[in-house]
Amino acid sequence: MNTRILTLVAGALLIGCGEKAQEMKNAANLAEQMAAAGGKIQETQNEAETFYKQRQEKGDTISMPYAELQKLLPSAPSGYSATEEPGGSSQSMAGFSMSQAEQTFTKPAGADGNAPSIQVTLLDFGGTQSAYSMMALPMMMNLSQEDAHHRLRTLKMDTPYTWGSEEYNKDTRETKVTAITRYRYVVTIEARNQAEDQSAMLKSLAEDIARKFEGK
């Protein structure tokens, strides 16, 4: 795969974690790791093509309605409750089809007056392979970057055909875990106003959600 493209992808993955100077410094190193894993990328691309072909044969070429996607949102994590009804939307045009569903859960505010929250977003790129591929590529690599303020790494997910990444801000204790599954769906979970690192809990929740997409 073209190294320039890999560099751009690595930079995109880094954009949410770390200061700009650190991002510029580390993007090239990450791109080198990704370039070295070109064989693995080819394997996953071949597997993805098999998934796409099977869906086309079944006439499954667009994203599911957002109301169906909402049914796959999780129940409130322990100690949390939903703040409102889940949101969602669907968009489609020539060569593009995507649906989204989201839900926010909160706990009562702590002594600092801030309420801990967990936001879950589900995306179905059922008819938009290129958009999914650009998001998925970095997560399929074994990448890791950490400094005094941030942590960024890919995750090994305990769900078939699923990859993940984690971004953690050590100063604010904000965590974002993203999982991609079955070459179509994206699960994003963000935790804010937390008293401690919630990365492990978010990873487990992402795996549970990803399992709901098995067979879809």
Secondary structure as UniProt FT lines:
FT   HELIX           3..14
FT   TURN            15..16
FT   HELIX           20..36
FT   HELIX           38..57
FT   TURN            58..59
FT   HELIX           66..70
FT   TURN            71..72
FT   TURN            78..79
FT   STRAND          81..82
FT   STRAND          87..93
FT   TURN            94..95
FT   STRAND          96..106
FT   TURN            111..112
FT   STRAND          117..124
FT   TURN            126..127
FT   HELIX           129..136
FT   HELIX           137..140
FT   STRAND          144..146
FT   STRAND          150..156
FT   TURN            160..161
FT   STRAND          162..169
FT   TURN            170..173
FT   STRAND          174..181
FT   TURN            182..184
FT   STRAND          185..192
FT   HELIX           199..211
FT   TURN            212..215
//
